[in-house]
Amino acid sequence: MYSIWLTSSQHDEEIYSLIQRFADEEGQDAFIPHVTLVTQISTKEKVAKILNELFKKKCSILFDKISVGNTYFQKLFLESSDNSYFFKSISNIQGWPSLWIPHLSLYYGDELPKSFDLGELNKLIPVALTFDTIAVYKTGPEVSEWKEITTLYLD
């Protein structure tokens, strides 16, 4: 499977180090900060078609909420009160999204990391992150096997 992510060529060091810290503490694989725009794409041809349909402008997003989810890939994440950019990005893709919630994951897992401290995390927000790239990744259930396929720089 393939996924298309909104990323930054300059990672926010505080966010990136937090992702790495949680992963290291829990024996999980770390990942780069990103917002998944489209996932579960079965072929490179479909990836190319979807890339042509995406809105491709650089943006700055203010993340202002820490959220805890119920699934492995949405266990601990940042959300933005203003998701209009994300929805504009994918608005031309037919049939997507259904129940998509734009977010930037901080940790993947079945349980929250042992050092989870909402007080510490609340000091991170609000945080403005600039997204200036779209990355295509070959993804699957094992984070360690994820592989970057290509990156496009946004205007």
C-alpha positions in Angstrom: 0.0 0.0 0.0 1.0 3.6 -0.5 0.2 6.8 1.5 0.5 10.5 0.6 1.7 12.7 3.5 1.9 16.4 4.0 5.4 17.0 5.4 8.0 19.6 6.1 11.5 19.9 4.8 12.5 21.4 8.2 11.1 19.2 11.0 10.1 21.0 14.2 12.8 19.7 16.5 10.6 19.6 19.6 7.9 17.6 17.9 10.4 15.3 16.2 12.4 14.6 19.3 9.1 13.9 21.2 8.1 11.3 18.6 11.6 9.7 18.9 11.5 9.7 22.7 8.1 8.0 22.9 9.1 5.4 20.3 12.4 4.7 22.0 10.8 4.4 25.5 8.3 1.9 24.2 10.5 -0.1 21.8 8.5 1.2 18.8 9.8 2.5 15.5 9.9 6.3 15.1 8.5 8.2 12.1 8.8 11.6 10.7 6.2 14.2 11.6 3.5 14.2 8.9 -0.2 14.6 8.2 -1.6 11.8 6.2 -3.7 13.1 3.3 -4.6 9.8 1.6 -3.8 6.3 2.6 -4.4 2.7 1.5 -3.6 3.5 -2.2 -3.0 0.1 -3.9 -0.9 1.0 -7.0 1.6 3.6 -8.1 -0.8 4.5 -11.0 -3.5 5.5 -8.4 -0.8 7.5 -6.5 0.0 9.4 -9.6 -3.7 10.1 -10.3 -4.3 11.3 -6.8 -1.1 13.5 -6.8 -2.6 15.3 -9.8 -5.8 16.0 -7.9 -4.2 17.4 -4.7 -4.1 21.1 -3.9 -0.4 21.9 -3.8 0.3 25.0 -1.9 2.7 25.5 1.0 0.9 26.3 4.3 1.3 27.0 8.0 -1.0 25.1 10.3 -1.7 26.0 13.9 -2.1 22.8 16.0 -3.9 23.7 19.2 -5.2 20.4 20.6 -3.6 17.2 22.0 -5.9 14.1 21.3 -5.9 10.5 22.4 -7.4 8.0 20.0 -8.5 4.3 20.1 -6.4 2.9 17.3 -2.8 1.9 16.9 -2.0 4.6 14.3 -4.1 7.3 16.1 -3.1 6.8 19.7 -1.6 10.2 20.5 -1.7 13.2 18.1 -2.0 16.9 17.5 -5.1 18.4 15.9 -5.9 21.8 14.5 -9.2 23.7 15.1 -8.9 25.0 11.5 -8.8 22.0 9.1 -9.8 24.0 6.1 -6.4 23.7 4.4 -6.4 19.9 4.7 -9.9 19.5 3.3 -9.0 21.9 0.5 -6.0 19.8 -0.2 -8.0 16.6 -0.8 -11.3 18.2 -2.1 -10.8 17.1 -5.7 -10.3 13.4 -4.8 -13.5 11.6 -5.6 -14.8 9.5 -2.7 -12.2 10.7 -0.1 -12.5 11.3 2.8 -15.2 9.4 4.5 -14.4 9.7 8.2 -10.9 11.2 7.9 -9.6 13.4 10.7 -6.5 15.4 9.8 -3.9 15.0 12.6 -0.2 14.8 13.3 0.7 11.7 15.2 3.1 11.8 18.1 3.0 8.2 19.0 1.7 4.9 17.5 0.8 2.1 19.9 -1.9 0.1 21.6 -1.4 1.9 24.9 -0.2 5.4 25.7 3.5 5.7 26.3 4.5 5.3 30.0 5.9 8.8 30.1 2.7 10.4 28.7 2.1 13.6 30.6 -0.7 15.8 29.3 0.8 18.8 31.2 4.1 18.4 29.4 2.3 18.1 26.0 0.0 21.0 26.6 3.1 23.2 26.8 3.8 22.3 23.1 0.6 23.9 22.0 -0.3 26.0 20.2 2.4 25.2 17.7 2.5 26.4 14.1 4.1 24.0 11.6 4.9 24.8 8.0 4.2 22.1 5.5 6.2 22.6 2.3 6.4 19.1 0.9 4.2 16.2 -0.1 5.8 12.8 0.3 4.7 9.4 -1.1 5.5 6.5 1.2 5.2 2.8 0.7 3.4 1.9 4.0 2.0 -1.1 5.8 1.5 -2.4 9.3 5.2 -2.3 10.1 6.6 1.2 10.5 10.1 -0.2 10.2 9.3 -1.2 6.6 7.9 2.2 5.5 9.9 3.6 2.6 9.9 7.1 1.0 9.1 6.8 -2.7 9.2 10.5 -3.7 8.8 14.0 -2.4 7.3 17.0 -4.1 8.1 20.6 -3.0 5.1 22.9 -2.7 4.9 26.5 -4.0 
